[in-house]
Amino acid sequence: MDKKVISCAFNIDTACVEVRFVDGSMISVDCTLVEAEVARNMYESSELGWLVYNAPVDYVNLLLHGDVREVPSL
């Protein structure tokens, strides 16, 4: 099932990206847990942090539809 993201925002109070899909469903992605699982060094952590603040939709699409470890910039 491929759900289309319609809105996405980082909530600094919870350190989560809150995502809403076309069908009305929502998820909250805990960025701290994601970073702990996938970042192998401070550079990868920095790249993930940049995505969260500057391109949260890309961050979520990467997590939902791609393998974070295979992204060339990570």
Predicted model as a PDB file, atoms N, CA, C, CB and O in Angstrom, pLDDT in the B-factor column:
MODEL        1                                                                  
ATOM      1  N   MET A   1       0.847  -1.174   0.000  1.00 49.00           N  
ATOM      2  CA  MET A   1       0.000   0.000   0.000  1.00 49.00           C  
ATOM      3  C   MET A   1       0.895   1.240   0.000  1.00 49.00           C  
ATOM      4  CB  MET A   1      -0.965  -0.003   1.225  1.00 49.00           C  
ATOM      5  O   MET A   1       1.776   1.380   0.847  1.00 49.00           O  
ATOM      6  N   ASP A   2       0.660   2.127  -0.949  1.00 62.00           N  
ATOM      7  CA  ASP A   2       1.452   3.343  -1.072  1.00 62.00           C  
ATOM      8  C   ASP A   2       0.569   4.527  -0.734  1.00 62.00           C  
ATOM      9  CB  ASP A   2       2.054   3.487  -2.497  1.00 62.00           C  
ATOM     10  O   ASP A   2      -0.294   4.908  -1.524  1.00 62.00           O  
ATOM     11  N   LYS A   3       0.778   5.107   0.431  1.00 73.00           N  
ATOM     12  CA  LYS A   3      -0.015   6.256   0.866  1.00 73.00           C  
ATOM     13  C   LYS A   3       0.683   7.538   0.487  1.00 73.00           C  
ATOM     14  CB  LYS A   3      -0.264   6.213   2.378  1.00 73.00           C  
ATOM     15  O   LYS A   3       1.903   7.643   0.613  1.00 73.00           O  
ATOM     16  N   LYS A   4      -0.071   8.514   0.024  1.00 81.00           N  
ATOM     17  CA  LYS A   4       0.492   9.801  -0.360  1.00 81.00           C  
ATOM     18  C   LYS A   4       0.467  10.752   0.835  1.00 81.00           C  
ATOM     19  CB  LYS A   4      -0.284  10.404  -1.554  1.00 81.00           C  
ATOM     20  O   LYS A   4      -0.564  10.935   1.482  1.00 81.00           O  
ATOM     21  N   VAL A   5       1.618  11.350   1.112  1.00 82.00           N  
ATOM     22  CA  VAL A   5       1.763  12.322   2.197  1.00 82.00           C  
ATOM     23  C   VAL A   5       1.179  13.652   1.734  1.00 82.00           C  
ATOM     24  CB  VAL A   5       3.265  12.485   2.621  1.00 82.00           C  
ATOM     25  O   VAL A   5       1.516  14.144   0.657  1.00 82.00           O  
ATOM     26  N   ILE A   6       0.283  14.242   2.570  1.00 88.00           N  
ATOM     27  CA  ILE A   6      -0.259  15.557   2.201  1.00 88.00           C  
ATOM     28  C   ILE A   6       0.293  16.675   3.086  1.00 88.00           C  
ATOM     29  CB  ILE A   6      -1.784  15.539   2.290  1.00 88.00           C  
ATOM     30  O   ILE A   6       0.337  17.832   2.669  1.00 88.00           O  
ATOM     31  N   SER A   7       0.710  16.338   4.292  1.00 89.00           N  
ATOM     32  CA  SER A   7       1.358  17.346   5.134  1.00 89.00           C  
ATOM     33  C   SER A   7       2.326  16.659   6.080  1.00 89.00           C  
ATOM     34  CB  SER A   7       0.311  18.172   5.929  1.00 89.00           C  
ATOM     35  O   SER A   7       2.174  15.493   6.441  1.00 89.00           O  
ATOM     36  N   CYS A   8       3.322  17.432   6.460  1.00 90.00           N  
ATOM     37  CA  CYS A   8       4.379  16.878   7.277  1.00 90.00           C  
ATOM     38  C   CYS A   8       5.075  18.038   7.977  1.00 90.00           C  
ATOM     39  CB  CYS A   8       5.381  16.037   6.425  1.00 90.00           C  
ATOM     40  O   CYS A   8       5.389  19.047   7.346  1.00 90.00           O  
ATOM     41  N   ALA A   9       5.319  17.900   9.276  1.00 92.00           N  
ATOM     42  CA  ALA A   9       5.988  18.963  10.017  1.00 92.00           C  
ATOM     43  C   ALA A   9       6.754  18.374  11.193  1.00 92.00           C  
ATOM     44  CB  ALA A   9       4.970  20.014  10.505  1.00 92.00           C  
ATOM     45  O   ALA A   9       6.316  17.409  11.819  1.00 92.00           O  
ATOM     46  N   PHE A  10       7.897  18.968  11.479  1.00 93.00           N  
ATOM     47  CA  PHE A  10       8.690  18.556  12.625  1.00 93.00           C  
ATOM     48  C   PHE A  10       8.171  19.283  13.856  1.00 93.00           C  
ATOM     49  CB  PHE A  10      10.202  18.845  12.398  1.00 93.00           C  
ATOM     50  O   PHE A  10       8.023  20.505  13.842  1.00 93.00           O  
ATOM     51  N   ASN A  11       7.896  18.535  14.920  1.00 94.00           N  
ATOM     52  CA  ASN A  11       7.454  19.105  16.188  1.00 94.00           C  
ATOM     53  C   ASN A  11       8.650  19.085  17.135  1.00 94.00           C  
ATOM     54  CB  ASN A  11       6.227  18.313  16.789  1.00 94.00           C  
ATOM     55  O   ASN A  11       9.030  18.031  17.645  1.00 94.00           O  
ATOM     56  N   ILE A  12       9.233  20.243  17.362  1.00 93.00           N  
ATOM     57  CA  ILE A  12      10.450  20.325  18.179  1.00 93.00           C  
ATOM     58  C   ILE A  12      10.196  19.909  19.637  1.00 93.00           C  
ATOM     59  CB  ILE A  12      11.011  21.750  18.137  1.00 93.00           C  
ATOM     60  O   ILE A  12      11.117  19.455  20.315  1.00 93.00           O  
ATOM     61  N   ASP A  13       8.970  20.058  20.116  1.00 95.00           N  
ATOM     62  CA  ASP A  13       8.653  19.690  21.497  1.00 95.00           C  
ATOM     63  C   ASP A  13       8.702  18.186  21.727  1.00 95.00           C  
ATOM     64  CB  ASP A  13       7.285  20.212  21.869  1.00 95.00           C  
ATOM     65  O   ASP A  13       9.048  17.733  22.818  1.00 95.00           O  
ATOM     66  N   THR A  14       8.356  17.412  20.704  1.00 95.00           N  
ATOM     67  CA  THR A  14       8.328  15.957  20.836  1.00 95.00           C  
ATOM     68  C   THR A  14       9.465  15.269  20.092  1.00 95.00           C  
ATOM     69  CB  THR A  14       7.013  15.428  20.339  1.00 95.00           C  
ATOM     70  O   THR A  14       9.662  14.063  20.248  1.00 95.00           O  
ATOM     71  N   ALA A  15      10.224  16.021  19.276  1.00 93.00           N  
ATOM     72  CA  ALA A  15      11.287  15.490  18.415  1.00 93.00           C  
ATOM     73  C   ALA A  15      10.730  14.463  17.435  1.00 93.00           C  
ATOM     74  CB  ALA A  15      12.404  14.858  19.265  1.00 93.00           C  
ATOM     75  O   ALA A  15      11.387  13.477  17.101  1.00 93.00           O  
ATOM     76  N   CYS A  16       9.503  14.716  16.984  1.00 95.00           N  
ATOM     77  CA  CYS A  16       8.852  13.821  16.038  1.00 95.00           C  
ATOM     78  C   CYS A  16       8.409  14.580  14.794  1.00 95.00           C  
ATOM     79  CB  CYS A  16       7.654  13.130  16.692  1.00 95.00           C  
ATOM     80  O   CYS A  16       8.091  15.768  14.845  1.00 95.00           O  
ATOM     81  N   VAL A  17       8.398  13.861  13.675  1.00 94.00           N  
ATOM     82  CA  VAL A  17       7.801  14.393  12.452  1.00 94.00           C  
ATOM     83  C   VAL A  17       6.381  13.856  12.410  1.00 94.00           C  
ATOM     84  CB  VAL A  17       8.626  13.988  11.154  1.00 94.00           C  
ATOM     85  O   VAL A  17       6.161  12.645  12.427  1.00 94.00           O  
ATOM     86  N   GLU A  18       5.422  14.767  12.355  1.00 94.00           N  
ATOM     87  CA  GLU A  18       4.011  14.383  12.316  1.00 94.00           C  
ATOM     88  C   GLU A  18       3.544  14.409  10.873  1.00 94.00           C  
ATOM     89  CB  GLU A  18       3.137  15.327  13.201  1.00 94.00           C  
ATOM     90  O   GLU A  18       3.670  15.423  10.186  1.00 94.00           O  
ATOM     91  N   VAL A  19       2.999  13.277  10.415  1.00 93.00           N  
ATOM     92  CA  VAL A  19       2.673  13.083   9.005  1.00 93.00           C  
ATOM     93  C   VAL A  19       1.184  12.803   8.849  1.00 93.00           C  
ATOM     94  CB  VAL A  19       3.506  11.932   8.404  1.00 93.00           C  
ATOM     95  O   VAL A  19       0.612  12.005   9.593  1.00 93.00           O  
ATOM     96  N   ARG A  20       0.560  13.466   7.874  1.00 92.00           N  
ATOM     97  CA  ARG A  20      -0.847  13.228   7.541  1.00 92.00           C  
ATOM     98  C   ARG A  20      -0.910  12.737   6.095  1.00 92.00           C  
ATOM     99  CB  ARG A  20      -1.718  14.533   7.738  1.00 92.00           C  
ATOM    100  O   ARG A  20      -0.254  13.281   5.207  1.00 92.00           O  
ATOM    101  N   PHE A  21      -1.712  11.698   5.883  1.00 89.00           N  
ATOM    102  CA  PHE A  21      -1.861  11.104   4.557  1.00 89.00           C  
ATOM    103  C   PHE A  21      -3.198  11.488   3.938  1.00 89.00           C  
ATOM    104  CB  PHE A  21      -1.733   9.579   4.635  1.00 89.00           C  
ATOM    105  O   PHE A  21      -4.111  11.945   4.626  1.00 89.00           O  
ATOM    106  N   VAL A  22      -3.294  11.293   2.626  1.00 90.00           N  
ATOM    107  CA  VAL A  22      -4.504  11.639   1.870  1.00 90.00           C  
ATOM    108  C   VAL A  22      -5.747  10.987   2.474  1.00 90.00           C  
ATOM    109  CB  VAL A  22      -4.354  11.215   0.405  1.00 90.00           C  
ATOM    110  O   VAL A  22      -6.809  11.608   2.512  1.00 90.00           O  
ATOM    111  N   ASP A  23      -5.632   9.750   2.944  1.00 92.00           N  
ATOM    112  CA  ASP A  23      -6.792   9.040   3.487  1.00 92.00           C  
ATOM    113  C   ASP A  23      -7.194   9.499   4.890  1.00 92.00           C  
ATOM    114  CB  ASP A  23      -6.508   7.567   3.514  1.00 92.00           C  
ATOM    115  O   ASP A  23      -8.125   8.951   5.480  1.00 92.00           O  
ATOM    116  N   GLY A  24      -6.488  10.509   5.429  1.00 91.00           N  
ATOM    117  CA  GLY A  24      -6.823  11.041   6.748  1.00 91.00           C  
ATOM    118  C   GLY A  24      -6.045  10.418   7.891  1.00 91.00           C  
ATOM    119  O   GLY A  24      -6.104  10.912   9.017  1.00 91.00           O  
ATOM    120  N   SER A  25      -5.316   9.343   7.624  1.00 93.00           N  
ATOM    121  CA  SER A  25      -4.531   8.719   8.685  1.00 93.00           C  
ATOM    122  C   SER A  25      -3.305   9.566   8.992  1.00 93.00           C  
ATOM    123  CB  SER A  25      -4.112   7.290   8.289  1.00 93.00           C  
ATOM    124  O   SER A  25      -2.861  10.375   8.178  1.00 93.00           O  
ATOM    125  N   MET A  26      -2.775   9.357  10.187  1.00 94.00           N  
ATOM    126  CA  MET A  26      -1.611  10.118  10.639  1.00 94.00           C  
ATOM    127  C   MET A  26      -0.622   9.185  11.328  1.00 94.00           C  
ATOM    128  CB  MET A  26      -2.036  11.260  11.594  1.00 94.00           C  
ATOM    129  O   MET A  26      -1.005   8.171  11.911  1.00 94.00           O  
ATOM    130  N   ILE A  27       0.654   9.547  11.251  1.00 93.00           N  
ATOM    131  CA  ILE A  27       1.689   8.859  12.027  1.00 93.00           C  
ATOM    132  C   ILE A  27       2.622   9.914  12.614  1.00 93.00           C  
ATOM    133  CB  ILE A  27       2.483   7.830  11.140  1.00 93.00           C  
ATOM    134  O   ILE A  27       2.676  11.051  12.147  1.00 93.00           O  
ATOM    135  N   SER A  28       3.340   9.514  13.628  1.00 94.00           N  
ATOM    136  CA  SER A  28       4.349  10.368  14.231  1.00 94.00           C  
ATOM    137  C   SER A  28       5.654   9.577  14.233  1.00 94.00           C  
ATOM    138  CB  SER A  28       3.937  10.824  15.688  1.00 94.00           C  
ATOM    139  O   SER A  28       5.716   8.485  14.798  1.00 94.00           O  
ATOM    140  N   VAL A  29       6.695  10.121  13.604  1.00 93.00           N  
ATOM    141  CA  VAL A  29       7.983   9.448  13.489  1.00 93.00           C  
ATOM    142  C   VAL A  29       8.928  10.036  14.538  1.00 93.00           C  
ATOM    143  CB  VAL A  29       8.576   9.598  12.045  1.00 93.00           C  
ATOM    144  O   VAL A  29       9.219  11.231  14.511  1.00 93.00           O  
ATOM    145  N   ASP A  30       9.399   9.207  15.448  1.00 95.00           N  
ATOM    146  CA  ASP A  30      10.332   9.643  16.490  1.00 95.00           C  
ATOM    147  C   ASP A  30      11.724   9.757  15.882  1.00 95.00           C  
ATOM    148  CB  ASP A  30      10.333   8.653  17.702  1.00 95.00           C  
ATOM    149  O   ASP A  30      12.381   8.744  15.642  1.00 95.00           O  
ATOM    150  N   CYS A  31      12.171  10.971  15.633  1.00 93.00           N  
ATOM    151  CA  CYS A  31      13.446  11.215  14.965  1.00 93.00           C  
ATOM    152  C   CYS A  31      14.637  10.757  15.790  1.00 93.00           C  
ATOM    153  CB  CYS A  31      13.586  12.679  14.649  1.00 93.00           C  
ATOM    154  O   CYS A  31      15.653  10.350  15.228  1.00 93.00           O  
ATOM    155  N   THR A  32      14.532  10.814  17.101  1.00 92.00           N  
ATOM    156  CA  THR A  32      15.618  10.373  17.974  1.00 92.00           C  
ATOM    157  C   THR A  32      15.851   8.875  17.812  1.00 92.00           C  
ATOM    158  CB  THR A  32      15.305  10.711  19.446  1.00 92.00           C  
ATOM    159  O   THR A  32      16.994   8.421  17.750  1.00 92.00           O  
ATOM    160  N   LEU A  33      14.764   8.109  17.742  1.00 92.00           N  
ATOM    161  CA  LEU A  33      14.891   6.659  17.555  1.00 92.00           C  
ATOM    162  C   LEU A  33      15.413   6.314  16.169  1.00 92.00           C  
ATOM    163  CB  LEU A  33      13.548   5.977  17.782  1.00 92.00           C  
ATOM    164  O   LEU A  33      16.232   5.408  16.019  1.00 92.00           O  
ATOM    165  N   VAL A  34      14.942   7.033  15.156  1.00 89.00           N  
ATOM    166  CA  VAL A  34      15.419   6.790  13.793  1.00 89.00           C  
ATOM    167  C   VAL A  34      16.917   7.016  13.720  1.00 89.00           C  
ATOM    168  CB  VAL A  34      14.690   7.700  12.784  1.00 89.00           C  
ATOM    169  O   VAL A  34      17.655   6.188  13.186  1.00 89.00           O  
ATOM    170  N   GLU A  35      17.358   8.135  14.256  1.00 88.00           N  
ATOM    171  CA  GLU A  35      18.783   8.458  14.227  1.00 88.00           C  
ATOM    172  C   GLU A  35      19.608   7.398  14.957  1.00 88.00           C  
ATOM    173  CB  GLU A  35      19.027   9.835  14.852  1.00 88.00           C  
ATOM    174  O   GLU A  35      20.674   7.008  14.480  1.00 88.00           O  
ATOM    175  N   ALA A  36      19.131   6.936  16.095  1.00 89.00           N  
ATOM    176  CA  ALA A  36      19.850   5.920  16.865  1.00 89.00           C  
ATOM    177  C   ALA A  36      19.975   4.608  16.093  1.00 89.00           C  
ATOM    178  CB  ALA A  36      19.145   5.674  18.194  1.00 89.00           C  
ATOM    179  O   ALA A  36      20.959   3.884  16.253  1.00 89.00           O  
ATOM    180  N   GLU A  37      18.980   4.299  15.257  1.00 87.00           N  
ATOM    181  CA  GLU A  37      18.985   3.044  14.509  1.00 87.00           C  
ATOM    182  C   GLU A  37      19.783   3.110  13.211  1.00 87.00           C  
ATOM    183  CB  GLU A  37      17.579   2.640  14.202  1.00 87.00           C  
ATOM    184  O   GLU A  37      20.417   2.123  12.838  1.00 87.00           O  
ATOM    185  N   VAL A  38      19.771   4.236  12.520  1.00 84.00           N  
ATOM    186  CA  VAL A  38      20.342   4.259  11.172  1.00 84.00           C  
ATOM    187  C   VAL A  38      21.631   5.060  11.019  1.00 84.00           C  
ATOM    188  CB  VAL A  38      19.343   4.801  10.240  1.00 84.00           C  
ATOM    189  O   VAL A  38      22.412   4.768  10.113  1.00 84.00           O  
ATOM    190  N   ALA A  39      21.882   6.038  11.848  1.00 86.00           N  
ATOM    191  CA  ALA A  39      23.082   6.856  11.691  1.00 86.00           C  
ATOM    192  C   ALA A  39      24.294   6.118  12.242  1.00 86.00           C  
ATOM    193  CB  ALA A  39      22.914   8.216  12.398  1.00 86.00           C  
ATOM    194  O   ALA A  39      24.326   5.730  13.410  1.00 86.00           O  
ATOM    195  N   ARG A  40      25.293   5.931  11.379  1.00 88.00           N  
ATOM    196  CA  ARG A  40      26.489   5.209  11.785  1.00 88.00           C  
ATOM    197  C   ARG A  40      27.598   6.133  12.263  1.00 88.00           C  
ATOM    198  CB  ARG A  40      26.989   4.371  10.647  1.00 88.00           C  
ATOM    199  O   ARG A  40      28.581   5.679  12.849  1.00 88.00           O  
ATOM    200  N   ASN A  41      27.441   7.434  12.012  1.00 88.00           N  
ATOM    201  CA  ASN A  41      28.462   8.391  12.443  1.00 88.00           C  
ATOM    202  C   ASN A  41      27.838   9.783  12.526  1.00 88.00           C  
ATOM    203  CB  ASN A  41      29.684   8.388  11.464  1.00 88.00           C  
ATOM    204  O   ASN A  41      26.662   9.962  12.206  1.00 88.00           O  
ATOM    205  N   MET A  42      28.624  10.761  12.954  1.00 89.00           N  
ATOM    206  CA  MET A  42      28.082  12.110  13.145  1.00 89.00           C  
ATOM    207  C   MET A  42      27.686  12.765  11.831  1.00 89.00           C  
ATOM    208  CB  MET A  42      29.095  12.981  13.860  1.00 89.00           C  
ATOM    209  O   MET A  42      26.835  13.656  11.821  1.00 89.00           O  
ATOM    210  N   TYR A  43      28.285  12.343  10.721  1.00 89.00           N  
ATOM    211  CA  TYR A  43      27.950  12.929   9.425  1.00 89.00           C  
ATOM    212  C   TYR A  43      26.572  12.474   8.960  1.00 89.00           C  
ATOM    213  CB  TYR A  43      29.008  12.559   8.381  1.00 89.00           C  
ATOM    214  O   TYR A  43      25.785  13.274   8.453  1.00 89.00           O  
ATOM    215  N   GLU A  44      26.286  11.199   9.133  1.00 86.00           N  
ATOM    216  CA  GLU A  44      24.954  10.697   8.793  1.00 86.00           C  
ATOM    217  C   GLU A  44      23.905  11.310   9.707  1.00 86.00           C  
ATOM    218  CB  GLU A  44      24.911   9.163   8.889  1.00 86.00           C  
ATOM    219  O   GLU A  44      22.806  11.640   9.259  1.00 86.00           O  
ATOM    220  N   SER A  45      24.229  11.462  10.961  1.00 88.00           N  
ATOM    221  CA  SER A  45      23.314  12.094  11.909  1.00 88.00           C  
ATOM    222  C   SER A  45      23.014  13.526  11.474  1.00 88.00           C  
ATOM    223  CB  SER A  45      23.908  12.077  13.336  1.00 88.00           C  
ATOM    224  O   SER A  45      21.871  13.978  11.540  1.00 88.00           O  
ATOM    225  N   SER A  46      24.040  14.225  11.035  1.00 90.00           N  
ATOM    226  CA  SER A  46      23.883  15.597  10.564  1.00 90.00           C  
ATOM    227  C   SER A  46      23.002  15.663   9.319  1.00 90.00           C  
ATOM    228  CB  SER A  46      25.247  16.213  10.273  1.00 90.00           C  
ATOM    229  O   SER A  46      22.168  16.561   9.203  1.00 90.00           O  
ATOM    230  N   GLU A  47      23.176  14.726   8.389  1.00 89.00           N  
ATOM    231  CA  GLU A  47      22.355  14.681   7.169  1.00 89.00           C  
ATOM    232  C   GLU A  47      20.888  14.443   7.510  1.00 89.00           C  
ATOM    233  CB  GLU A  47      22.861  13.578   6.216  1.00 89.00           C  
ATOM    234  O   GLU A  47      20.001  15.090   6.952  1.00 89.00           O  
ATOM    235  N   LEU A  48      20.640  13.519   8.421  1.00 89.00           N  
ATOM    236  CA  LEU A  48      19.259  13.250   8.830  1.00 89.00           C  
ATOM    237  C   LEU A  48      18.653  14.472   9.513  1.00 89.00           C  
ATOM    238  CB  LEU A  48      19.200  12.032   9.771  1.00 89.00           C  
ATOM    239  O   LEU A  48      17.495  14.814   9.276  1.00 89.00           O  
ATOM    240  N   GLY A  49      19.440  15.121  10.356  1.00 90.00           N  
ATOM    241  CA  GLY A  49      18.973  16.334  11.030  1.00 90.00           C  
ATOM    242  C   GLY A  49      18.635  17.432  10.038  1.00 90.00           C  
ATOM    243  O   GLY A  49      17.638  18.135  10.203  1.00 90.00           O  
ATOM    244  N   TRP A  50      19.459  17.586   9.006  1.00 92.00           N  
ATOM    245  CA  TRP A  50      19.192  18.602   7.994  1.00 92.00           C  
ATOM    246  C   TRP A  50      17.858  18.320   7.306  1.00 92.00           C  
ATOM    247  CB  TRP A  50      20.334  18.653   6.956  1.00 92.00           C  
ATOM    248  O   TRP A  50      17.054  19.230   7.103  1.00 92.00           O  
ATOM    249  N   LEU A  51      17.628  17.062   6.952  1.00 91.00           N  
ATOM    250  CA  LEU A  51      16.359  16.698   6.301  1.00 91.00           C  
ATOM    251  C   LEU A  51      15.163  16.996   7.199  1.00 91.00           C  
ATOM    252  CB  LEU A  51      16.362  15.212   5.920  1.00 91.00           C  
ATOM    253  O   LEU A  51      14.156  17.527   6.730  1.00 91.00           O  
ATOM    254  N   VAL A  52      15.262  16.664   8.474  1.00 91.00           N  
ATOM    255  CA  VAL A  52      14.148  16.884   9.401  1.00 91.00           C  
ATOM    256  C   VAL A  52      13.744  18.354   9.430  1.00 91.00           C  
ATOM    257  CB  VAL A  52      14.524  16.414  10.813  1.00 91.00           C  
ATOM    258  O   VAL A  52      12.555  18.672   9.380  1.00 91.00           O  
ATOM    259  N   TYR A  53      14.715  19.243   9.511  1.00 91.00           N  
ATOM    260  CA  TYR A  53      14.416  20.672   9.620  1.00 91.00           C  
ATOM    261  C   TYR A  53      14.106  21.343   8.284  1.00 91.00           C  
ATOM    262  CB  TYR A  53      15.568  21.374  10.263  1.00 91.00           C  
ATOM    263  O   TYR A  53      13.294  22.266   8.233  1.00 91.00           O  
ATOM    264  N   ASN A  54      14.737  20.895   7.211  1.00 91.00           N  
ATOM    265  CA  ASN A  54      14.630  21.588   5.933  1.00 91.00           C  
ATOM    266  C   ASN A  54      13.757  20.901   4.896  1.00 91.00           C  
ATOM    267  CB  ASN A  54      15.971  21.767   5.373  1.00 91.00           C  
ATOM    268  O   ASN A  54      13.251  21.557   3.986  1.00 91.00           O  
ATOM    269  N   ALA A  55      13.574  19.602   5.016  1.00 87.00           N  
ATOM    270  CA  ALA A  55      12.783  18.855   4.039  1.00 87.00           C  
ATOM    271  C   ALA A  55      12.091  17.673   4.713  1.00 87.00           C  
ATOM    272  CB  ALA A  55      13.675  18.365   2.877  1.00 87.00           C  
ATOM    273  O   ALA A  55      12.379  16.522   4.382  1.00 87.00           O  
ATOM    274  N   PRO A  56      11.177  17.941   5.660  1.00 88.00           N  
ATOM    275  CA  PRO A  56      10.558  16.840   6.409  1.00 88.00           C  
ATOM    276  C   PRO A  56       9.795  15.846   5.528  1.00 88.00           C  
ATOM    277  CB  PRO A  56       9.619  17.403   7.441  1.00 88.00           C  
ATOM    278  O   PRO A  56       9.736  14.662   5.857  1.00 88.00           O  
ATOM    279  N   VAL A  57       9.213  16.301   4.420  1.00 86.00           N  
ATOM    280  CA  VAL A  57       8.511  15.376   3.526  1.00 86.00           C  
ATOM    281  C   VAL A  57       9.510  14.406   2.899  1.00 86.00           C  
ATOM    282  CB  VAL A  57       7.739  16.150   2.422  1.00 86.00           C  
ATOM    283  O   VAL A  57       9.228  13.213   2.794  1.00 86.00           O  
ATOM    284  N   ASP A  58      10.671  14.906   2.483  1.00 85.00           N  
ATOM    285  CA  ASP A  58      11.710  14.035   1.930  1.00 85.00           C  
ATOM    286  C   ASP A  58      12.208  13.050   2.987  1.00 85.00           C  
ATOM    287  CB  ASP A  58      12.885  14.873   1.388  1.00 85.00           C  
ATOM    288  O   ASP A  58      12.467  11.886   2.680  1.00 85.00           O  
ATOM    289  N   TYR A  59      12.342  13.511   4.219  1.00 88.00           N  
ATOM    290  CA  TYR A  59      12.768  12.654   5.330  1.00 88.00           C  
ATOM    291  C   TYR A  59      11.783  11.496   5.503  1.00 88.00           C  
ATOM    292  CB  TYR A  59      12.878  13.474   6.647  1.00 88.00           C  
ATOM    293  O   TYR A  59      12.186  10.337   5.597  1.00 88.00           O  
ATOM    294  N   VAL A  60      10.501  11.820   5.542  1.00 87.00           N  
ATOM    295  CA  VAL A  60       9.473  10.789   5.730  1.00 87.00           C  
ATOM    296  C   VAL A  60       9.412   9.849   4.536  1.00 87.00           C  
ATOM    297  CB  VAL A  60       8.101  11.434   5.956  1.00 87.00           C  
ATOM    298  O   VAL A  60       9.327   8.634   4.715  1.00 87.00           O  
ATOM    299  N   ASN A  61       9.454  10.388   3.321  1.00 83.00           N  
ATOM    300  CA  ASN A  61       9.427   9.529   2.141  1.00 83.00           C  
ATOM    301  C   ASN A  61      10.635   8.607   2.096  1.00 83.00           C  
ATOM    302  CB  ASN A  61       9.371  10.372   0.876  1.00 83.00           C  
ATOM    303  O   ASN A  61      10.517   7.455   1.678  1.00 83.00           O  
ATOM    304  N   LEU A  62      11.787   9.094   2.518  1.00 84.00           N  
ATOM    305  CA  LEU A  62      12.983   8.269   2.589  1.00 84.00           C  
ATOM    306  C   LEU A  62      12.775   7.118   3.568  1.00 84.00           C  
ATOM    307  CB  LEU A  62      14.197   9.113   3.001  1.00 84.00           C  
ATOM    308  O   LEU A  62      13.134   5.979   3.271  1.00 84.00           O  
ATOM    309  N   LEU A  63      12.204   7.405   4.721  1.00 85.00           N  
ATOM    310  CA  LEU A  63      11.976   6.361   5.724  1.00 85.00           C  
ATOM    311  C   LEU A  63      10.905   5.372   5.295  1.00 85.00           C  
ATOM    312  CB  LEU A  63      11.586   6.986   7.044  1.00 85.00           C  
ATOM    313  O   LEU A  63      11.041   4.172   5.535  1.00 85.00           O  
ATOM    314  N   LEU A  64       9.836   5.861   4.659  1.00 81.00           N  
ATOM    315  CA  LEU A  64       8.730   4.994   4.274  1.00 81.00           C  
ATOM    316  C   LEU A  64       8.981   4.198   3.002  1.00 81.00           C  
ATOM    317  CB  LEU A  64       7.502   5.807   4.103  1.00 81.00           C  
ATOM    318  O   LEU A  64       8.484   3.081   2.861  1.00 81.00           O  
ATOM    319  N   HIS A  65       9.751   4.765   2.075  1.00 79.00           N  
ATOM    320  CA  HIS A  65       9.866   4.154   0.752  1.00 79.00           C  
ATOM    321  C   HIS A  65      11.285   3.818   0.333  1.00 79.00           C  
ATOM    322  CB  HIS A  65       9.273   5.055  -0.255  1.00 79.00           C  
ATOM    323  O   HIS A  65      11.486   3.249  -0.740  1.00 79.00           O  
ATOM    324  N   GLY A  66      12.262   4.151   1.141  1.00 73.00           N  
ATOM    325  CA  GLY A  66      13.641   3.893   0.751  1.00 73.00           C  
ATOM    326  C   GLY A  66      14.442   3.318   1.883  1.00 73.00           C  
ATOM    327  O   GLY A  66      14.008   3.286   3.034  1.00 73.00           O  
ATOM    328  N   ASP A  67      15.616   2.867   1.532  1.00 58.00           N  
ATOM    329  CA  ASP A  67      16.526   2.336   2.535  1.00 58.00           C  
ATOM    330  C   ASP A  67      17.499   3.450   2.897  1.00 58.00           C  
ATOM    331  CB  ASP A  67      17.280   1.055   2.016  1.00 58.00           C  
ATOM    332  O   ASP A  67      18.324   3.841   2.071  1.00 58.00           O  
ATOM    333  N   VAL A  68      17.414   3.960   4.103  1.00 53.00           N  
ATOM    334  CA  VAL A  68      18.237   5.074   4.547  1.00 53.00           C  
ATOM    335  C   VAL A  68      19.721   4.746   4.380  1.00 53.00           C  
ATOM    336  CB  VAL A  68      17.926   5.420   6.010  1.00 53.00           C  
ATOM    337  O   VAL A  68      20.503   5.621   4.010  1.00 53.00           O  
ATOM    338  N   ARG A  69      20.111   3.537   4.639  1.00 50.00           N  
ATOM    339  CA  ARG A  69      21.527   3.167   4.548  1.00 50.00           C  
ATOM    340  C   ARG A  69      22.049   3.146   3.120  1.00 50.00           C  
ATOM    341  CB  ARG A  69      21.744   1.817   5.174  1.00 50.00           C  
ATOM    342  O   ARG A  69      23.264   3.151   2.926  1.00 50.00           O  
ATOM    343  N   GLU A  70      21.183   3.122   2.110  1.00 48.00           N  
ATOM    344  CA  GLU A  70      21.628   3.090   0.727  1.00 48.00           C  
ATOM    345  C   GLU A  70      21.634   4.455   0.067  1.00 48.00           C  
ATOM    346  CB  GLU A  70      20.766   2.167  -0.056  1.00 48.00           C  
ATOM    347  O   GLU A  70      21.992   4.564  -1.106  1.00 48.00           O  
ATOM    348  N   VAL A  71      21.249   5.495   0.781  1.00 44.00           N  
ATOM    349  CA  VAL A  71      21.236   6.836   0.212  1.00 44.00           C  
ATOM    350  C   VAL A  71      22.668   7.323   0.088  1.00 44.00           C  
ATOM    351  CB  VAL A  71      20.389   7.810   1.078  1.00 44.00           C  
ATOM    352  O   VAL A  71      23.403   7.322   1.075  1.00 44.00           O  
ATOM    353  N   PRO A  72      23.091   7.748  -1.128  1.00 45.00           N  
ATOM    354  CA  PRO A  72      24.488   8.129  -1.335  1.00 45.00           C  
ATOM    355  C   PRO A  72      24.996   9.192  -0.386  1.00 45.00           C  
ATOM    356  CB  PRO A  72      24.669   8.605  -2.720  1.00 45.00           C  
ATOM    357  O   PRO A  72      26.150   9.128   0.037  1.00 45.00           O  
ATOM    358  N   SER A  73      24.159  10.187  -0.029  1.00 47.00           N  
ATOM    359  CA  SER A  73      24.639  11.263   0.828  1.00 47.00           C  
ATOM    360  C   SER A  73      24.745  10.842   2.288  1.00 47.00           C  
ATOM    361  CB  SER A  73      23.729  12.457   0.710  1.00 47.00           C  
ATOM    362  O   SER A  73      25.325  11.569   3.095  1.00 47.00           O  
ATOM    363  N   LEU A  74      24.197   9.685   2.641  1.00 43.00           N  
ATOM    364  CA  LEU A  74      24.282   9.245   4.030  1.00 43.00           C  
ATOM    365  C   LEU A  74      25.415   8.293   4.209  1.00 43.00           C  
ATOM    366  CB  LEU A  74      22.992   8.602   4.479  1.00 43.00           C  
ATOM    367  O   LEU A  74      25.647   7.811   5.318  1.00 43.00           O  
TER     368      LEU A  74                                                      
ENDMDL                                                                          
END                                                                             
